Amino acid sequence: MKKNILSFAVTAFFLSIIIVSCSKEKPVTSDSNEVSTTKEGARFVVDTLNSNIEWKGYKVFKTESSSHFGTIKFESGVVTVKDGKLESGNFVADMSSLTSEDLKDKKDDLEKLNGHLKSADFFEVDKFPTSSYEITKVSPTAEGDYNTVLDGNLTIKGITRPVQFKANVAVKGDEVSIATEPKDIMREEFGVKFQSPVENGVIKNEVTLQMKVKALERK
């Protein structure tokens, strides 16, 4: 009897470890972020030479004079178009291409900042070489300066969260262009947190991202 009780306890212990481990590995997503696009349309491949992500980070005060800004290149990407309208999309960013533009004329400062951003203090590029954004819903809008609302999943450092962008989308012949609004995301929600509590406190949590995508139809 004691043997059976001991065996049951051991089994229950290991099951609890498995359940907890699985729950920790589950990406953070939204119930409303189920894929609602058919992906049955024509495929357009991202022109990585003429597409990028523009970023801007801020120090204590979010002003133009207390910020750094730069770009990240896309490694790959594809969008689908059906009946002349954007249907879906998936973009993969090459985090090793992350660079500052405001320091491009200051070589030493540029190398120092780029190295710091790619280190374990921030994006851990060696461990997480790519980030991605998958469009899960495309909604036309007539409000404001943008004609489309994109819902999707943004993944940075292996953490996935739902992020919505307003965007201007144009489908012309064999080309698709997508230009999103500048959008603030909270870096700490994606594990981008400087290891020093003191230093982390003087860097704004907000990072502004803007995607500019050009995609060409795959014949």
MIMARNU-692653 format. One line per field, with one value per atom (N, C-alpha, C): residue number from 1; atom name; x negated, y negated, z. Coordinates in steps of 0.1 Angstrom, whole numbers, plus 2048, in hexadecimal, padded with zeros to 3 digits. Example, Ala and Ser with C-alpha at 12.3 -4.5 7.8 and 13.67 -1.06 7.14 Angstrom:
<atoms>
i (1	1	1	2	2	2)
at (N	CA	C	N	CA	C)
u (77C	785	77C	780	777	77F)
v (839	82D	821	816	80B	800)
w (84E	84E	84E	847	847	84F)
</atoms>
This chain:
<atoms>
i (1	1	1	2	2	2	3	3	3	4	4	4	5	5	5	6	6	6	7	7	7	8	8	8	9	9	9	10	10	10	11	11	11	12	12	12	13	13	13	14	14	14	15	15	15	16	16	16	17	17	17	18	18	18	19	19	19	20	20	20	21	21	21	22	22	22	23	23	23	24	24	24	25	25	25	26	26	26	27	27	27	28	28	28	29	29	29	30	30	30	31	31	31	32	32	32	33	33	33	34	34	34	35	35	35	36	36	36	37	37	37	38	38	38	39	39	39	40	40	40	41	41	41	42	42	42	43	43	43	44	44	44	45	45	45	46	46	46	47	47	47	48	48	48	49	49	49	50	50	50	51	51	51	52	52	52	53	53	53	54	54	54	55	55	55	56	56	56	57	57	57	58	58	58	59	59	59	60	60	60	61	61	61	62	62	62	63	63	63	64	64	64	65	65	65	66	66	66	67	67	67	68	68	68	69	69	69	70	70	70	71	71	71	72	72	72	73	73	73	74	74	74	75	75	75	76	76	76	77	77	77	78	78	78	79	79	79	80	80	80	81	81	81	82	82	82	83	83	83	84	84	84	85	85	85	86	86	86	87	87	87	88	88	88	89	89	89	90	90	90	91	91	91	92	92	92	93	93	93	94	94	94	95	95	95	96	96	96	97	97	97	98	98	98	99	99	99	100	100	100	101	101	101	102	102	102	103	103	103	104	104	104	105	105	105	106	106	106	107	107	107	108	108	108	109	109	109	110	110	110	111	111	111	112	112	112	113	113	113	114	114	114	115	115	115	116	116	116	117	117	117	118	118	118	119	119	119	120	120	120	121	121	121	122	122	122	123	123	123	124	124	124	125	125	125	126	126	126	127	127	127	128	128	128	129	129	129	130	130	130	131	131	131	132	132	132	133	133	133	134	134	134	135	135	135	136	136	136	137	137	137	138	138	138	139	139	139	140	140	140	141	141	141	142	142	142	143	143	143	144	144	144	145	145	145	146	146	146	147	147	147	148	148	148	149	149	149	150	150	150	151	151	151	152	152	152	153	153	153	154	154	154	155	155	155	156	156	156	157	157	157	158	158	158	159	159	159	160	160	160	161	161	161	162	162	162	163	163	163	164	164	164	165	165	165	166	166	166	167	167	167	168	168	168	169	169	169	170	170	170	171	171	171	172	172	172	173	173	173	174	174	174	175	175	175	176	176	176	177	177	177	178	178	178	179	179	179	180	180	180	181	181	181	182	182	182	183	183	183	184	184	184	185	185	185	186	186	186	187	187	187	188	188	188	189	189	189	190	190	190	191	191	191	192	192	192	193	193	193	194	194	194	195	195	195	196	196	196	197	197	197	198	198	198	199	199	199	200	200	200	201	201	201	202	202	202	203	203	203	204	204	204	205	205	205	206	206	206	207	207	207	208	208	208	209	209	209	210	210	210	211	211	211	212	212	212	213	213	213	214	214	214	215	215	215	216	216	216	217	217	217	218	218	218	219	219	219)
at (N	CA	C	N	CA	C	N	CA	C	N	CA	C	N	CA	C	N	CA	C	N	CA	C	N	CA	C	N	CA	C	N	CA	C	N	CA	C	N	CA	C	N	CA	C	N	CA	C	N	CA	C	N	CA	C	N	CA	C	N	CA	C	N	CA	C	N	CA	C	N	CA	C	N	CA	C	N	CA	C	N	CA	C	N	CA	C	N	CA	C	N	CA	C	N	CA	C	N	CA	C	N	CA	C	N	CA	C	N	CA	C	N	CA	C	N	CA	C	N	CA	C	N	CA	C	N	CA	C	N	CA	C	N	CA	C	N	CA	C	N	CA	C	N	CA	C	N	CA	C	N	CA	C	N	CA	C	N	CA	C	N	CA	C	N	CA	C	N	CA	C	N	CA	C	N	CA	C	N	CA	C	N	CA	C	N	CA	C	N	CA	C	N	CA	C	N	CA	C	N	CA	C	N	CA	C	N	CA	C	N	CA	C	N	CA	C	N	CA	C	N	CA	C	N	CA	C	N	CA	C	N	CA	C	N	CA	C	N	CA	C	N	CA	C	N	CA	C	N	CA	C	N	CA	C	N	CA	C	N	CA	C	N	CA	C	N	CA	C	N	CA	C	N	CA	C	N	CA	C	N	CA	C	N	CA	C	N	CA	C	N	CA	C	N	CA	C	N	CA	C	N	CA	C	N	CA	C	N	CA	C	N	CA	C	N	CA	C	N	CA	C	N	CA	C	N	CA	C	N	CA	C	N	CA	C	N	CA	C	N	CA	C	N	CA	C	N	CA	C	N	CA	C	N	CA	C	N	CA	C	N	CA	C	N	CA	C	N	CA	C	N	CA	C	N	CA	C	N	CA	C	N	CA	C	N	CA	C	N	CA	C	N	CA	C	N	CA	C	N	CA	C	N	CA	C	N	CA	C	N	CA	C	N	CA	C	N	CA	C	N	CA	C	N	CA	C	N	CA	C	N	CA	C	N	CA	C	N	CA	C	N	CA	C	N	CA	C	N	CA	C	N	CA	C	N	CA	C	N	CA	C	N	CA	C	N	CA	C	N	CA	C	N	CA	C	N	CA	C	N	CA	C	N	CA	C	N	CA	C	N	CA	C	N	CA	C	N	CA	C	N	CA	C	N	CA	C	N	CA	C	N	CA	C	N	CA	C	N	CA	C	N	CA	C	N	CA	C	N	CA	C	N	CA	C	N	CA	C	N	CA	C	N	CA	C	N	CA	C	N	CA	C	N	CA	C	N	CA	C	N	CA	C	N	CA	C	N	CA	C	N	CA	C	N	CA	C	N	CA	C	N	CA	C	N	CA	C	N	CA	C	N	CA	C	N	CA	C	N	CA	C	N	CA	C	N	CA	C	N	CA	C	N	CA	C	N	CA	C	N	CA	C	N	CA	C	N	CA	C	N	CA	C	N	CA	C	N	CA	C	N	CA	C	N	CA	C	N	CA	C	N	CA	C	N	CA	C	N	CA	C	N	CA	C	N	CA	C	N	CA	C	N	CA	C	N	CA	C	N	CA	C	N	CA	C	N	CA	C	N	CA	C	N	CA	C	N	CA	C	N	CA	C	N	CA	C	N	CA	C	N	CA	C	N	CA	C	N	CA	C	N	CA	C	N	CA	C	N	CA	C	N	CA	C	N	CA	C	N	CA	C	N	CA	C	N	CA	C	N	CA	C	N	CA	C	N	CA	C	N	CA	C	N	CA	C)
u (7F8	800	7F7	7ED	7E4	7DD	7D9	7D3	7DC	7E9	7F2	7F4	7F4	7F6	7EA	7DE	7D1	7D0	7D4	7D4	7DD	7E9	7F3	7EE	7E8	7E2	7D7	7CE	7C3	7C9	7D3	7D9	7E0	7E7	7EE	7E4	7D9	7CE	7C9	7C5	7C0	7CA	7D7	7E2	7E3	7E2	7E3	7D8	7CC	7C0	7C3	7C8	7CB	7D5	7E0	7EB	7E6	7DE	7D9	7CF	7C6	7BD	7C4	7CE	7D6	7DD	7E2	7E9	7E0	7D3	7C9	7C5	7C5	7C0	7CB	7D8	7E2	7E1	7E1	7E0	7EC	7E9	7F4	7FB	807	80F	81D	825	832	83C	848	852	857	857	85C	852	846	83B	83B	846	846	845	83E	83C	849	84C	859	858	84C	849	848	84B	84B	83E	835	828	829	834	835	832	82E	82C	81E	81B	80E	803	7F7	7ED	7E3	7E0	7D6	7CB	7BF	7B3	7AD	7A9	7A4	796	795	789	780	777	770	766	762	759	760	76D	775	780	77E	787	77F	785	77E	787	782	789	781	788	782	785	77B	77D	778	77D	779	77A	76F	76F	76C	771	770	769	763	75E	769	765	76F	77B	778	783	784	790	793	793	787	786	77C	77C	773	765	761	753	74E	757	753	756	754	758	74D	74E	746	750	74C	755	74D	754	74C	755	750	757	754	75D	75B	75F	757	75B	763	76B	773	76A	76B	765	76D	77A	783	791	79B	7A9	7B1	7BE	7C7	7D5	7DC	7EA	7F3	7FF	809	813	817	821	82C	839	844	84E	853	85C	857	84A	844	842	844	843	839	832	829	831	82B	832	82B	81E	816	807	7FF	7F1	7E9	7DD	7D3	7C6	7C0	7B3	7A9	79D	792	787	783	779	76B	761	753	74E	74E	74A	73B	733	725	722	72C	72B	72F	733	737	72C	72F	724	72A	722	726	723	72C	72A	725	729	724	715	70F	701	6F8	6FE	6F7	6EA	6E9	6DD	6D3	6D6	6CE	6CB	6C1	6BE	6BD	6B5	6B3	6C0	6C7	6D4	6DE	6DE	6E7	6E5	6D8	6D5	6D8	6D6	6D9	6E8	6F0	6FE	704	700	705	701	6F5	6F1	6F9	6FC	703	712	718	726	727	71D	71D	719	714	70F	71A	717	721	728	722	729	736	737	743	749	745	74B	745	73A	734	734	72E	72F	728	71E	718	722	72A	734	741	745	751	74E	749	745	750	75C	767	773	77A	787	791	79E	7A8	7B5	7BD	7CA	7D3	7DE	7E7	7F5	7F9	806	811	81A	825	833	834	840	83E	845	843	851	852	85F	85D	865	865	86A	865	86A	86A	873	873	870	86C	869	85B	858	84A	842	835	82C	828	82F	82B	838	836	841	843	83B	83C	838	83E	83A	835	829	823	822	828	827	81D	815	80B	803	7FA	7F2	7E3	7DE	7D0	7C8	7BD	7B4	7A7	7A2	795	78F	783	77C	785	78B	793	7A0	7A4	7B0	7BA	7C6	7D0	7DC	7DF	7EA	7F2	7FF	807	804	802	7FF	807	80E	815	80E	80E	808	812	813	81A	810	814	80B	811	809	80D	809	813	810	814	80B	80E	80B	814	812	813	807	807	800	807	801	7FA	7ED	7E5	7DD	7E2	7DB	7E5	7E1	7E8	7DF	7E5	7DD	7E5	7DE	7E4	7DC	7E2	7DB	7E3	7DE	7E5	7E3	7EC	7EA	7DE	7D8	7CE	7D5	7D2	7D9	7D0	7D4	7CD	7D0	7C6	7C8	7C0	7C4	7BD	7B2	7A6	79B	79A	79E	79D	7A7	7B2	7BB	7B5	7AB	7A4	796	794	788	77C	77E	773	771	769	767	759	753	745	743	738	736	734	72E	72C	739	73F	74B	749	73D	73B	73B	734	733	740	747	754	75E	75D	766	765	75A	758	75B	75F	763	772	779	787	78B	796	79B	7A0	7A5	7AA	79F	7A1	799	7A2	79F	7A8	7A3	7AD	7AA	7B3	7AD	7B4	7AF	7B8	7B5	7B7	7AE	7AF	7AC	7B7	7B5	7B9	7B0	7B3	7B2	7BD	7BD	7C1	7BA	7BC	7C2	7CB	7D3	7C9	7CB	7C3	7CB	7C5	7CB	7CA)
v (80C	800	7F3	7F3	7E8	7E6	7F1	7F0	7E9	7ED	7E7	7D8	7D4	7C6	7BE	7C4	7BE	7BC	7C7	7C6	7BC	7BB	7B1	7A3	7A1	793	78F	798	795	792	79A	797	78A	786	77A	76E	770	766	763	76D	76B	765	769	764	755	751	742	73B	740	73A	738	742	742	737	737	72D	71F	71C	70F	70B	714	711	70D	715	712	705	701	6F5	6E9	6EB	6E0	6DE	6E8	6E7	6E2	6E1	6DD	6CE	6CA	6BC	6B4	6A7	69F	699	69D	698	694	68F	68A	693	695	69D	698	68B	685	685	68B	68B	698	69F	6AB	6A7	6AF	6AC	6AB	69F	69E	69C	69D	69C	6A9	6AA	6B7	6BB	6B1	6B4	6BC	6BA	6C1	6B8	6AC	6A3	6A4	69A	69A	697	69D	69B	690	687	67C	67E	67D	67F	671	670	663	660	654	64F	64A	653	650	644	641	636	628	628	61C	61C	624	624	624	61E	61F	61B	61C	617	60B	601	5F5	5F6	5F3	5F4	5E7	5E4	5D9	5DC	5DA	5DC	5CF	5CE	5C1	5C3	5B8	5B8	5B3	5AC	5A9	5A1	597	58F	593	595	599	58D	589	57D	581	579	57B	57A	572	570	57A	583	58D	59B	59D	5AA	5AF	5BC	5C2	5C8	5C8	5CD	5D5	5DE	5E6	5F0	5FA	603	612	61B	629	62E	637	63C	649	64C	658	663	66F	67B	681	681	687	682	686	682	685	687	68A	684	67F	67B	681	683	688	67E	67D	674	67C	678	67F	674	675	66C	65D	65B	64E	648	650	64B	654	64D	654	65E	66B	675	67A	67B	680	67C	67E	67B	681	683	688	682	67B	675	679	67C	680	676	670	666	66C	668	66C	663	668	65F	65C	664	660	654	650	644	637	638	62D	623	616	60C	5FE	5F6	5E8	5DF	5D6	5CD	5C0	5BC	5AF	5AE	5BA	5BB	5C0	5C0	5C6	5BE	5B2	5AA	5AA	5B2	5B3	5C2	5C7	5D5	5DC	5D6	5DD	5DE	5D2	5D2	5DC	5DC	5E5	5F4	5F8	606	609	600	602	604	5FB	5FC	608	60B	617	624	624	630	632	626	626	62B	626	62A	638	63E	64C	656	650	658	65E	666	66B	660	654	649	645	648	644	64F	650	659	667	66A	677	67D	676	67B	688	68C	699	6A4	6A2	6AC	6AA	69E	69B	693	69A	693	68D	690	68B	686	67D	679	67A	67A	67C	675	673	66D	675	67B	683	67B	677	671	67C	67A	684	67E	671	66B	65E	65B	64F	648	63C	635	627	625	617	60D	601	5F6	5E9	5E0	5D3	5C8	5CB	5C1	5BD	5B0	5AC	5AC	5AE	5AD	5BB	5C5	5D3	5DA	5E3	5E9	5F8	5FD	60B	60C	616	61A	628	62A	638	63D	649	650	65B	65D	668	66C	675	67A	675	66E	669	672	677	680	67A	677	672	67A	67F	687	693	699	6A5	6A3	696	692	68D	692	68E	687	67B	674	66D	66C	665	656	651	643	63F	634	62E	622	621	616	60F	602	5FC	5FB	5FC	5FC	5F6	5F2	5EF	5FA	601	60D	60A	60D	60B	617	61C	627	622	622	61D	626	62D	637	642	643	64D	649	63E	638	635	638	634	62C	621	618	617	618	617	60D	603	5F9	5F7	5FC	5FB	5EE	5EB	5DF	5E2	5D7	5D9	5DE	5E9	5EF	5F2	5ED	5F0	5FE	606	613	612	61A	61A	625	621	62A	635	631	63A	646	644	64E	659	656	660	664	661	665	65D	651	648	63F	643	63C	63C	630	62E	634	63C	643	63A	62E	625	61E	61F	618	609	604	5F6	5F1	5F7	5F3	5F6	601	604	5F9	5F3	5E8	5DB	5D9	5CD	5CE	5DA	5DD	5DF	5D8	5DA	5E8	5ED	5FA	5FA	5EF	5EE	5EF	5F7	5F7	5F5	5EB	5E9	5F1	5F8	600	5FC	5FC	5F9	602	60A	613	60D	60E	60A	615	61B	627	625	62B	62C	63A	640	64E	64F	659	65B	668	669	675	680	68C	698	69E	69D	6A3	6B2)
w (800	800	800	809	80A	7FC	7F6	7E9	7DF	7DE	7D5	7D7	7E4	7E8	7E3	7E6	7E2	7D3	7CC	7BD	7B8	7BD	7B9	7BC	7C7	7CA	7C1	7BE	7B4	7A6	7A2	795	795	79F	7A0	7A0	7A7	7A7	799	792	784	77B	77C	774	776	783	786	780	780	779	76A	764	755	752	75B	758	75A	765	767	75C	757	74D	740	73C	730	731	73D	73E	73C	741	740	731	729	71C	712	717	70E	70B	6FE	6FA	700	703	707	6FB	6F9	6EE	6F2	6E9	6EC	6E5	6EC	6E7	6DA	6D8	6CC	6C1	6C3	6B9	6B2	6B1	6A9	69A	692	684	67D	677	671	662	65D	64E	648	63B	634	62F	62C	626	619	612	605	5F9	5FC	5F1	5EA	5E2	5DB	5E5	5E4	5ED	5E8	5F2	5EF	5F9	5F4	5FC	600	60C	611	60A	605	5FF	60B	60F	61C	61A	60E	60B	60C	60A	60A	615	620	62B	638	642	64F	65B	666	672	678	67B	681	690	698	6A7	6AD	6B9	6C0	6CF	6D7	6E5	6EC	6F9	700	70E	712	71F	729	734	73E	739	731	72B	71C	718	70A	701	6FE	6F5	6E9	6DF	6D4	6D8	6E1	6E5	6EF	6F4	6FD	6F8	6EB	6E5	6DC	6D9	6CE	6C4	6B7	6AD	6A3	69C	692	68B	685	67D	680	67C	67C	66E	668	65B	65D	652	652	64C	653	64D	643	644	63B	63E	635	637	62B	62E	623	627	61D	61F	614	617	60D	60A	5FD	5F8	5F2	5F5	5EF	5EB	5DE	5D8	5DA	5D8	5D8	5E6	5F1	5FE	606	60F	618	621	621	628	634	634	63F	63D	647	646	652	64F	659	656	660	65E	668	664	66D	66C	678	679	67D	677	67A	685	691	69C	69C	695	694	68C	684	67C	683	68F	697	698	695	695	698	69E	6A0	694	691	686	68B	697	69C	6A0	6A1	6A5	699	68D	681	67E	682	67F	68B	696	6A1	6A3	69C	69B	6A9	6B2	6BF	6C7	6C7	6CF	6C9	6BB	6B4	6B8	6B7	6BA	6C9	6D2	6E0	6E2	6DC	6DE	6D8	6CB	6C4	6CC	6D1	6D8	6E5	6EC	6F8	6F5	6EB	6E8	6E4	6DE	6DA	6E5	6F0	6FB	703	70D	717	71F	71F	726	71F	712	70B	703	6F6	6ED	6EC	6F2	6F2	6E4	6DA	6CC	6CA	6D1	6CF	6D3	6DC	6E1	6D9	6D5	6CE	6C1	6B7	6AB	6A2	6A4	69D	6A6	6A0	6A6	69B	69E	693	696	68B	68D	683	688	67F	67F	674	673	674	67D	67E	67A	679	675	66E	663	65B	65A	65F	65F	659	64E	648	652	651	659	651	654	64E	657	663	66E	66E	670	671	665	666	65B	655	65A	656	650	647	640	645	64E	652	661	667	675	674	679	679	687	689	696	694	69E	69C	6A8	6A7	6B2	6B0	6B9	6B9	6C2	6BD	6C5	6C6	6D2	6D5	6E0	6DF	6E9	6ED	6E4	6E6	6ED	6F0	6F7	6EC	6EC	6E2	6E8	6E3	6E8	6DD	6DE	6D4	6D3	6C7	6C5	6B8	6BA	6AE	6A9	69B	694	68B	68B	680	674	668	65D	650	647	63A	631	62B	622	614	60A	5FC	5F4	5EC	5E3	5D5	5CE	5C0	5B7	5AF	5A6	5AD	5AB	5B1	5BD	5C3	5CF	5DA	5E6	5F2	5FB	600	60A	616	622	62F	637	63C	645	651	65C	669	670	679	681	68B	690	69A	6A7	6AC	6B7	6C3	6CF	6DB	6E0	6E3	6EA	6F7	701	70E	70D	70D	70B	716	722	72D	72C	725	723	71A	713	70A	710	71D	723	720	71A	716	722	72C	738	73C	73D	740	74E	750	75C	768	766	772	775	781	785	784	787	786	778	76F	761	75A	75E	757	75B	766	76B	763	75D	755	746	742	734	734	72B	72A	726	72B	728	719	715	707	6FC	6F2	6E6	6DA	6D2	6C6	6BA	6B4	6A9	69D	691	685	67A	674	669	65B	652	645	63B	635	62E	61F	616	608	604	5FE	5FB	5EC	5E5	5D7	5D4	5CB	5C8	5C3	5C9	5C4	5B9	5AD	5A1	5A0)
</atoms>
